[in-house]
Amino acid sequence: MARIGYARVSTTDQHLDLQRDALRAAGCTRIFEDHGVSGAKSKRCGLSSVLRALRKGDVLVVWRLDRLGRSVGHLVDLITRLQKRRIGFQSLTENIETESAGGRMVFHVLAAMAEFERSIIRERTLAGIAAARARGQQHGRKRSLTDQQCIEAFKDIGGGKPWADVASYFNVHPRTLRRCIMRVCGKLPAQL
């Protein structure tokens, strides 16, 4: 069982000395670092390296939770992945560790907060979409063809024009043209 540290600073003018000293004092045999990298980025060289280096029974140690991730959701995802691999976690400043019952309880509270946060965001998004619809605004991408263009295309293809030519005229792919015609007309035209 090894205690492995991870340290990160966001800007190049910040120093890792404080974190390094705290991690060494906590018994970390190896320390992986990211220098000048935002915690909002999920792809970090030092973080990727430490996650690869950790083995079953090891403990990942950080100076503070915000050194590992910026959002509660990201932290919960990372720590959950560690737990599935049977790797412990410890944050020195917040005194959180997943090896004890109390530490696991704090982690579960964090997980519940992350789930609550996701639910609130989802509810706000759905409420915003409903309000936009009530004002007559369409949610999502603008349709490729208007209903009138779909009817015109239906008539052209039914009159013998090739699908590819009609699609090219409307500047859409033939599959898009088929979907639009089916949406508006309910059937594909019978070709001569």
PLY file of the C-alpha trace (Angstrom):
ply
format ascii 1.0
element vertex 192
property float x
property float y
property float z
element edge 191
property int vertex1
property int vertex2
end_header
0.00 0.00 0.00
1.48 3.32 -1.10
0.44 6.88 -0.37
0.74 8.84 -3.60
0.29 12.60 -3.77
-1.13 14.91 -6.41
-0.41 18.65 -6.45
-1.64 21.34 -8.83
-1.42 25.09 -9.28
-3.47 27.05 -11.80
-0.93 29.60 -12.99
2.75 29.39 -13.84
3.68 32.06 -11.27
2.29 30.00 -8.36
4.49 27.53 -6.49
3.91 23.93 -5.47
6.22 24.05 -2.41
3.46 24.28 0.21
1.57 21.33 -1.31
4.74 19.25 -1.76
5.74 19.78 1.88
2.27 18.84 3.16
2.13 15.73 0.96
5.60 14.57 2.06
4.64 15.15 5.71
1.54 12.98 5.10
3.82 10.12 4.03
3.53 10.32 0.23
6.30 8.35 -1.45
5.58 9.79 -4.91
4.05 13.11 -5.92
2.58 13.86 -9.34
2.15 17.49 -10.35
0.35 19.80 -12.77
1.85 23.28 -12.99
-0.15 26.11 -14.59
-3.19 23.95 -15.37
-6.76 24.87 -14.47
-8.72 22.44 -12.31
-11.64 22.87 -14.71
-9.72 20.84 -17.29
-10.43 17.14 -16.97
-7.42 16.27 -19.16
-4.32 16.98 -17.10
-0.99 15.18 -17.63
-0.14 14.90 -13.93
-3.63 13.74 -13.00
-3.69 11.17 -15.80
-0.27 9.89 -14.70
-1.24 9.54 -11.04
-4.47 7.73 -11.95
-2.44 5.26 -14.04
0.14 4.78 -11.27
-2.37 4.01 -8.49
-2.91 0.35 -7.62
-5.42 -1.50 -5.46
-4.81 -0.60 -1.81
-3.01 2.68 -2.56
-4.23 6.04 -1.25
-4.38 9.20 -3.38
-3.56 12.23 -1.21
-4.22 15.87 -2.12
-3.56 19.04 -0.14
-7.09 20.39 -0.75
-10.13 19.13 -2.65
-9.99 21.99 -5.16
-6.54 20.80 -6.25
-8.17 17.64 -7.62
-11.23 19.17 -9.32
-13.23 22.37 -9.61
-16.77 21.01 -9.38
-18.37 18.70 -6.86
-19.59 16.49 -9.70
-16.07 16.06 -11.10
-14.69 15.26 -7.64
-17.41 12.70 -6.97
-16.80 11.03 -10.34
-13.05 10.79 -9.71
-13.40 9.48 -6.16
-16.08 6.99 -7.23
-13.71 5.65 -9.91
-11.00 5.31 -7.27
-13.33 3.45 -4.91
-14.29 1.00 -7.66
-10.60 0.25 -8.08
-10.29 -0.10 -4.26
-8.04 2.93 -4.00
-8.39 5.22 -0.99
-8.55 9.00 -1.06
-7.47 11.67 1.41
-7.69 15.47 1.39
-5.41 16.94 4.04
-6.94 20.40 4.52
-10.58 19.27 4.71
-9.60 16.14 6.67
-11.60 13.89 4.34
-10.52 10.32 3.73
-12.47 7.42 2.34
-10.79 4.77 4.51
-12.95 5.43 7.59
-16.70 5.43 8.17
-16.70 9.20 8.83
-14.76 9.91 5.65
-17.09 7.76 3.59
-20.07 9.60 5.11
-18.61 12.98 4.08
-18.02 11.60 0.59
-21.63 10.41 0.36
-22.82 13.86 1.43
-20.67 15.34 -1.37
-22.17 12.84 -3.82
-25.69 13.78 -2.72
-24.84 17.46 -3.19
-23.55 16.76 -6.70
-26.73 14.86 -7.57
-28.81 17.73 -6.16
-26.79 20.22 -8.22
-27.37 18.18 -11.42
-31.11 17.96 -10.66
-31.38 21.72 -10.13
-29.55 22.42 -13.39
-31.83 19.98 -15.23
-34.97 21.56 -13.75
-33.78 25.05 -14.70
-33.00 23.90 -18.23
-36.42 22.30 -18.68
-38.14 25.38 -17.23
-36.20 27.61 -19.64
-37.17 25.44 -22.60
-40.85 25.49 -21.54
-40.76 29.29 -21.16
-39.17 29.68 -24.59
-41.84 27.44 -26.15
-44.57 29.47 -24.45
-43.10 32.58 -26.11
-43.18 30.78 -29.47
-39.47 30.12 -29.71
-38.27 26.82 -31.10
-35.74 24.88 -29.02
-32.83 23.28 -30.83
-31.40 23.64 -34.26
-33.35 25.38 -37.03
-35.01 22.97 -39.45
-33.21 22.40 -42.76
-36.34 22.88 -44.88
-39.62 24.65 -44.32
-42.87 22.73 -44.61
-43.51 24.45 -47.96
-40.08 23.36 -49.29
-40.82 19.76 -48.23
-44.14 19.82 -50.12
-42.40 21.29 -53.17
-39.71 18.58 -53.02
-42.41 15.89 -52.67
-44.06 17.16 -55.86
-40.74 17.38 -57.76
-39.72 13.82 -56.86
-43.23 12.54 -57.58
-42.95 14.26 -60.97
-39.82 12.26 -61.81
-36.89 14.38 -60.68
-34.06 12.35 -59.05
-33.67 12.53 -55.26
-30.06 13.70 -55.56
-30.99 16.60 -57.86
-33.83 17.80 -55.61
-31.64 17.48 -52.50
-28.88 19.44 -54.25
-31.35 22.16 -55.25
-32.37 22.61 -51.59
-28.74 22.27 -50.46
-29.39 19.27 -48.16
-28.36 15.63 -48.10
-30.85 13.17 -49.67
-31.38 11.51 -46.24
-32.28 14.90 -44.77
-34.70 15.44 -47.64
-36.34 12.03 -46.99
-36.77 12.82 -43.26
-38.27 16.25 -44.02
-40.73 14.84 -46.53
-41.78 12.09 -44.10
-42.22 14.66 -41.30
-44.45 16.94 -43.39
-46.17 14.62 -45.87
-46.25 11.40 -43.86
-45.10 9.34 -46.86
-42.49 9.30 -49.58
-43.50 10.25 -53.12
-44.19 7.50 -55.64
-41.65 7.94 -58.41
-42.64 7.57 -62.06
0 1
1 2
2 3
3 4
4 5
5 6
6 7
7 8
8 9
9 10
10 11
11 12
12 13
13 14
14 15
15 16
16 17
17 18
18 19
19 20
20 21
21 22
22 23
23 24
24 25
25 26
26 27
27 28
28 29
29 30
30 31
31 32
32 33
33 34
34 35
35 36
36 37
37 38
38 39
39 40
40 41
41 42
42 43
43 44
44 45
45 46
46 47
47 48
48 49
49 50
50 51
51 52
52 53
53 54
54 55
55 56
56 57
57 58
58 59
59 60
60 61
61 62
62 63
63 64
64 65
65 66
66 67
67 68
68 69
69 70
70 71
71 72
72 73
73 74
74 75
75 76
76 77
77 78
78 79
79 80
80 81
81 82
82 83
83 84
84 85
85 86
86 87
87 88
88 89
89 90
90 91
91 92
92 93
93 94
94 95
95 96
96 97
97 98
98 99
99 100
100 101
101 102
102 103
103 104
104 105
105 106
106 107
107 108
108 109
109 110
110 111
111 112
112 113
113 114
114 115
115 116
116 117
117 118
118 119
119 120
120 121
121 122
122 123
123 124
124 125
125 126
126 127
127 128
128 129
129 130
130 131
131 132
132 133
133 134
134 135
135 136
136 137
137 138
138 139
139 140
140 141
141 142
142 143
143 144
144 145
145 146
146 147
147 148
148 149
149 150
150 151
151 152
152 153
153 154
154 155
155 156
156 157
157 158
158 159
159 160
160 161
161 162
162 163
163 164
164 165
165 166
166 167
167 168
168 169
169 170
170 171
171 172
172 173
173 174
174 175
175 176
176 177
177 178
178 179
179 180
180 181
181 182
182 183
183 184
184 185
185 186
186 187
187 188
188 189
189 190
190 191
